[in-house]
Amino acid sequence: MPNARLLVGLLALGQARAAFLQNLFGSKEPASDPALARYFRRDSWSGLNASARGNLFMEVAPKLGIRCPKVGLGYFYYPSLQTELRGAVATANIARGEEVCFVPVQQLLCEFSVGNSSMLGLMRNYLQRTKASLTSSVPPVTMKAIIALFVIREGARETSRWMPYINGILDGHDPQPIPVNWARGDPRLAKLSAYGQKLAQQSRARALRQYTSLFPDAFSRYAGALGEGMPCAGHCSPAELAALYTQERFLAVYSVLRARDWVLDMHGEERPFLAPVIDLLNFGQVGIRASYDDKRQGFAAKTVQPIKAGQELLFYYGNFCIDDAINMYAVA
């Protein structure tokens, strides 16, 4: 199920905000670990179905420092939707006040993940252009769009430290039910309300403007960064890159990120990030709260009421009207 979260004011103290930024900017790629090497290879994930990939990710998560000892991958049937959705399940009883999951800052997928990579120059250039667009006609590029490019690249490399999360979790999220991926004339649009159709068209138009603001310019200007880790690395032609960073793939990845990310309100700006495993929590009320732990440098989810083994782990996203929920998450 889509898993976007809006946590406005998550870091209430300026000191915590500053520490969050400093810790992430200081985060470097982890040292090569032979025990993790196979999980970072793309060929280790090929040939596996979505369920097997999800289980493999849950296997490697503790090795990455993601501590969720009583959390497993589950599938739950939702009668109102007449479909089965992937989510998180309690594998043992969880007491009130117990930590459900902790994700260290190095495993949060965010702008600092991009900034610590060879895509830093691309990110800086287009975000600066976005700020300039406030007083010009240059279409804006969001950080979420930049992260989408990063996800596409890391998932296509021969090896990447982000391979487990991309292949095990993100790729298992079907983007097609999300209206952003529906072109004008798609029969599914007719099933939405008039307001829902308007939202879908506006969201798609915004996403397409971001894509056209990036490409084709980036294919030649940042060919080295966009092609890093590919068979053509360092010599990728614009045509080869265009075959990977297609408009369709960009919209698919962007829509999934939009449906799964959390948002931190820092220094007056909303900063998107993704928290592996915690982002498996579907919408609902079972008494789980999440926040950034400055002392331990990570994102943590804790209970405010006991949860029984076998129960689906849910998180309250906030109040959404049906049309807004469908537009962002694909389900009401």
C-alpha positions in Angstrom: 0.0 0.0 0.0 1.2 3.6 -0.6 3.0 4.9 2.5 3.5 8.7 2.5 3.8 10.4 5.8 3.6 14.1 6.8 5.4 14.9 10.0 5.4 18.7 10.2 7.5 19.9 13.1 9.1 16.5 13.7 12.3 18.2 14.7 11.0 20.8 17.1 14.3 22.1 18.4 16.7 24.1 16.2 19.6 22.1 17.7 18.1 18.8 16.7 17.6 20.1 13.2 21.1 21.3 12.9 22.4 18.0 14.1 20.3 16.1 11.6 21.7 18.1 8.8 25.3 17.8 10.0 25.0 14.1 10.6 23.6 13.4 7.2 26.1 15.7 5.3 28.8 13.8 7.2 27.5 10.4 6.3 29.7 8.6 3.8 29.3 5.3 2.0 29.8 2.4 4.4 33.1 0.6 4.2 33.1 -2.5 2.0 31.7 -5.4 4.0 32.1 -8.9 2.4 29.0 -10.1 4.3 26.9 -7.4 2.5 28.5 -7.5 -0.9 26.1 -10.1 -2.4 23.1 -8.0 -1.3 24.5 -5.0 -3.1 24.7 -6.8 -6.4 21.9 -6.4 -8.9 22.1 -10.0 -10.1 21.3 -11.2 -6.5 17.8 -9.7 -6.9 17.1 -10.8 -10.5 14.6 -13.6 -11.0 12.9 -13.1 -7.6 9.3 -12.1 -7.4 8.1 -9.2 -5.2 7.4 -11.4 -2.2 10.9 -13.0 -2.3 12.5 -9.6 -2.8 10.7 -8.2 0.2 11.7 -11.2 2.4 15.4 -10.9 1.2 15.3 -7.2 2.3 14.0 -8.1 5.7 16.9 -10.5 5.9 19.5 -7.9 5.2 18.0 -5.0 7.1 19.6 -5.9 10.5 23.0 -6.2 8.8 22.5 -2.6 7.7 21.8 -1.4 11.2 18.0 -1.3 10.8 16.7 -2.6 14.1 13.1 -3.9 13.9 13.3 -7.2 15.9 9.5 -7.8 16.1 8.5 -6.6 12.6 8.0 -8.8 9.5 6.7 -8.4 6.0 3.0 -9.3 5.7 0.1 -9.3 3.2 -3.4 -8.2 4.3 -6.7 -8.4 2.5 -8.7 -5.2 2.5 -12.4 -5.9 1.8 -13.2 -2.3 1.0 -10.5 -2.4 -1.7 -11.1 -6.0 -2.6 -7.3 -6.5 -2.8 -4.4 -7.7 -0.8 -1.9 -5.1 0.3 1.7 -5.5 1.5 2.5 -4.1 4.9 4.3 -4.6 8.2 3.2 -7.2 10.8 4.1 -7.7 14.4 5.9 -11.1 14.7 5.7 -11.0 18.5 3.8 -9.1 21.2 5.0 -5.5 21.4 4.5 -3.7 24.8 3.3 -0.2 25.3 6.3 2.3 24.9 8.4 -0.3 23.2 10.5 0.7 20.2 9.1 -0.9 17.1 11.8 0.1 14.6 14.9 2.2 14.5 16.6 3.3 11.2 20.0 4.8 11.5 20.5 8.1 9.7 22.9 6.5 7.1 20.0 4.3 5.9 17.5 7.2 5.3 17.1 7.8 1.6 17.1 11.6 1.2 18.8 14.6 -0.3 21.9 13.9 1.6 22.2 10.4 0.0 22.3 12.2 -3.3 24.7 14.9 -2.0 27.1 12.2 -0.9 27.2 10.8 -4.4 28.5 11.9 -7.8 25.1 13.4 -8.4 25.8 16.3 -6.1 26.6 18.7 -9.0 23.4 17.8 -10.8 21.4 18.3 -7.6 22.9 21.7 -6.8 22.4 23.0 -10.3 18.8 22.1 -10.7 17.8 23.1 -7.1 19.5 26.5 -7.7 17.5 26.9 -10.9 14.4 26.0 -8.9 15.1 28.8 -6.4 15.6 31.2 -9.4 12.3 30.0 -10.9 10.5 32.0 -8.1 11.3 35.1 -10.1 11.5 33.6 -13.6 9.7 31.3 -16.0 12.0 28.3 -15.3 9.9 25.3 -14.3 10.7 24.1 -10.8 12.5 20.9 -9.9 11.8 19.4 -6.5 14.2 17.4 -4.3 11.8 14.5 -4.7 12.4 14.6 -8.5 16.2 14.5 -7.9 15.8 11.6 -5.5 13.8 9.8 -8.2 16.8 10.1 -10.6 19.1 8.8 -7.9 16.8 5.8 -7.3 16.6 5.0 -11.1 20.4 5.2 -11.3 21.1 3.1 -8.2 18.6 0.5 -9.2 20.2 0.1 -12.6 23.8 -0.2 -11.5 25.7 -3.4 -11.3 26.2 -2.8 -7.6 24.9 -0.3 -5.1 24.5 0.0 -1.3 20.9 1.1 -2.1 20.2 -2.1 -4.1 18.4 -3.9 -1.2 16.0 -1.1 -0.4 15.3 -0.3 -4.1 14.8 -3.9 -5.2 13.4 -5.2 -2.0 10.9 -2.5 -1.1 10.5 0.3 -3.6 10.2 -1.9 -6.7 7.6 -3.9 -5.0 5.3 -0.9 -4.9 3.1 -0.9 -8.0 2.9 2.6 -9.4 0.1 2.0 -12.0 -2.8 2.6 -9.6 -1.5 6.0 -8.8 -3.3 8.6 -11.0 -0.1 10.5 -11.8 0.8 7.7 -14.1 -2.5 8.0 -16.1 -2.2 9.9 -19.3 -5.1 12.0 -20.6 -7.9 9.8 -21.9 -7.1 6.9 -19.5 -10.5 5.2 -18.7 -9.6 5.1 -15.1 -9.8 8.9 -14.8 -13.5 8.7 -15.7 -14.1 6.7 -12.4 -12.8 9.6 -10.3 -14.9 12.5 -9.2 -14.6 15.8 -11.1 -12.3 17.1 -8.3 -10.3 13.9 -8.4 -9.8 14.2 -12.1 -8.6 17.8 -11.7 -6.1 16.7 -8.9 -4.8 13.8 -11.1 -4.3 16.1 -14.1 -2.6 18.8 -12.0 -0.3 16.3 -10.3 0.7 14.7 -13.6 1.3 18.1 -15.2 3.6 19.1 -12.3 5.6 15.9 -12.5 6.0 16.2 -16.3 7.2 19.8 -15.9 9.9 18.5 -13.6 11.0 15.9 -16.1 11.2 18.4 -18.9 13.1 20.8 -16.7 15.7 18.0 -16.2 15.8 16.5 -19.7 17.2 16.4 -22.3 19.7 18.9 -20.8 21.0 16.5 -18.2 21.7 13.8 -20.7 24.7 15.6 -22.1 25.5 17.9 -19.1 25.6 15.2 -16.5 26.2 12.0 -18.6 29.0 10.8 -16.3 26.9 11.0 -13.1 23.7 9.6 -14.7 25.7 6.7 -16.2 27.9 5.9 -13.2 27.9 2.1 -12.5 26.4 1.2 -15.9 28.1 -0.9 -18.5 28.6 2.3 -20.5 29.9 4.3 -17.5 31.9 7.3 -18.4 30.9 6.9 -22.1 27.1 6.8 -22.0 25.5 8.5 -25.0 22.4 10.7 -24.6 20.5 8.0 -26.4 21.6 5.3 -23.9 20.7 7.5 -21.0 17.4 8.4 -22.5 16.5 4.7 -22.7 17.0 4.4 -18.9 15.6 7.7 -17.7 12.4 7.6 -19.7 9.4 9.8 -18.9 7.4 6.8 -18.0 10.0 5.4 -15.6 10.5 8.8 -14.0 6.8 9.2 -13.3 6.5 5.7 -11.9 9.4 6.2 -9.5 8.4 9.8 -8.6 4.9 8.7 -7.8 6.0 5.9 -5.5 8.4 8.2 -3.7 5.6 10.8 -3.3 3.4 8.0 -1.9 6.0 6.7 0.6 8.1 9.6 1.9 8.1 11.3 5.2 8.6 15.1 5.4 10.6 17.0 7.9 9.9 20.7 8.4 13.4 22.2 8.7 14.3 25.8 8.5 11.0 26.6 6.9 11.4 24.0 4.1 9.9 20.6 3.8 12.7 18.0 3.4 11.5 14.6 2.0 13.1 11.3 3.1 12.4 7.6 3.2 12.8 5.3 6.1 13.2 1.6 5.2 10.8 -0.8 7.0 9.0 2.0 8.8 7.6 3.1 5.5 5.9 -0.3 5.3 3.3 0.9 7.8 0.0 1.3 6.1 -2.7 3.8 7.1 -4.6 3.2 10.2 -4.7 3.6 14.0 -2.8 1.1 16.2 -0.9 3.6 18.4 2.5 4.0 16.7 4.4 7.3 16.8 7.6 8.2 14.9 10.2 10.9 15.4 13.9 11.6 14.8 16.1 10.7 17.7 18.9 13.2 17.7 21.0 11.5 20.4 21.1 8.1 18.6 21.1 9.7 15.1 18.2 7.9 13.6 14.4 7.7 12.9 12.5 5.7 15.4 8.9 4.3 15.7 7.5 3.5 19.2 4.2 2.3 20.5 1.8 4.2 22.7 -0.4 1.1 23.3 0.4 -2.7 23.2 0.2 -4.6 19.9 -0.5 -8.3 19.6 1.6 -10.7 17.5 0.1 -11.1 14.0 -1.5 -7.7 14.0 -0.8 -5.3 11.1 1.3 -2.3 12.1 -0.4 0.9 11.0 0.4 4.6 11.2 -2.0 7.5 11.1 -1.0 9.7 8.1 -3.4 12.6 8.8 -6.8 13.8 7.6 -7.3 13.4 3.8 -10.4 13.7 1.8 -11.1 10.7 -0.4 -10.0 12.5 -3.6 -6.7 13.6 -2.1 -6.0 10.1 -0.7 -6.6 8.5 -4.1 -4.4 11.1 -5.9 -1.4 10.5 -3.6 -1.8 6.9 -2.4 -4.0 5.3 -5.1 -6.6 4.1 -2.5 -9.1 5.9 -0.3 
